[in-house]
């Protein structure tokens, strides 16, 4: 099998995850598309069609789905904490399974990356009362969509921390009840768990701040809670060691994220999903960093960030990756695995239809064979 001159011999191998045999090592990673039904932030038939169209991926990870009303950062994103939301996601997982797919739910709490317009009027929460600098979120106030600066958060109390850990645990149970094959904790891209991990967003002086062990405590406790609830083999965690998205920065990412890998290895989670910084002039994640993660974590490793078929094969051959996420290419190429396998040129997506709207730019991209 040839693609861009490379011989494909690993990307289309099977791999075991959560009791399932994945048909390839291509992952559709989480991508916010803001098309849930309102009111109520409920997953719907249109979303079911969208994901089912892409079920030829070895693994689909859903867009971030908020675990509580206070965990919501953007208008029109789906939740997984009400009975109606669970029923909505069941439509999605049923269609994906009918199409032969395997699907995990990404559980999401945005922490400080929000605004009272998105949280039912509540002040956002965070490890520390530090606003996300120069970060905007999407709101829909009285049917007037707009981008606004994030609100000043309040620092979480111990009771808040306990409550949010329990919300993650319950959301994991809800995801399984909704038919998902497992869950991914969103601990990347500047959202709540990441805000505890990174040194500049966490200025706490209790057992959740200061030392690396303390900054990793919230990650450890949330992960432990979801593993206890649904089993570690159905739990993955997404990390973003070098991204500075939404204003989170760590002073020593190598030490911090090798430490996180060790914590997650001890908990025996099914996979780590590494989001590489993929914007222009982004910091490069050195091979030595990837090798060190591999040496400190024994489960499956997923990498995502501007991968091509060639780059994916090289990563798999090098041994530090087991699966590769292809984000934006999946938007306009529902049959992406077939296109990669057969060397078919990829379609380009319409950037104006990424967030919000209906079927246009969502479920109307044709298959290569159509």
Secondary structure, 3 states (H helix, E strand, C coil): CEECCEECCCCCCCEEECCEEECCCEEECCCCCCCCECCCCECCHHHHHHHHHCCCCCEEEEEEEECCHHHCCCCCCCECCCHHHHHHHHHHHHHHHHCCCCEEEEEECCCCCCCHHHCCCCCCEECCCCCCCCCEEEEEECCEEEEEECCCCEECCHHHHHHHHHHHHHHHHHHHHCCCCEEEEECCCCCHHHHHHCCCCCCCCCCCCCCHHHHCHHHHHHHHHHHHHHCHHHEEEEECCCCCHHHCCCCCHHHHHHHHHHHHHHCCCCEEEEECCCCCCCCCCCHHHHHHHHHHCCCEEEEECCCCHHHHHHHHHHCCCCEEECCHHHHHCCCHHHHHHHCCCCCCCCHHHCCCCCCCCCCCCCCCCC
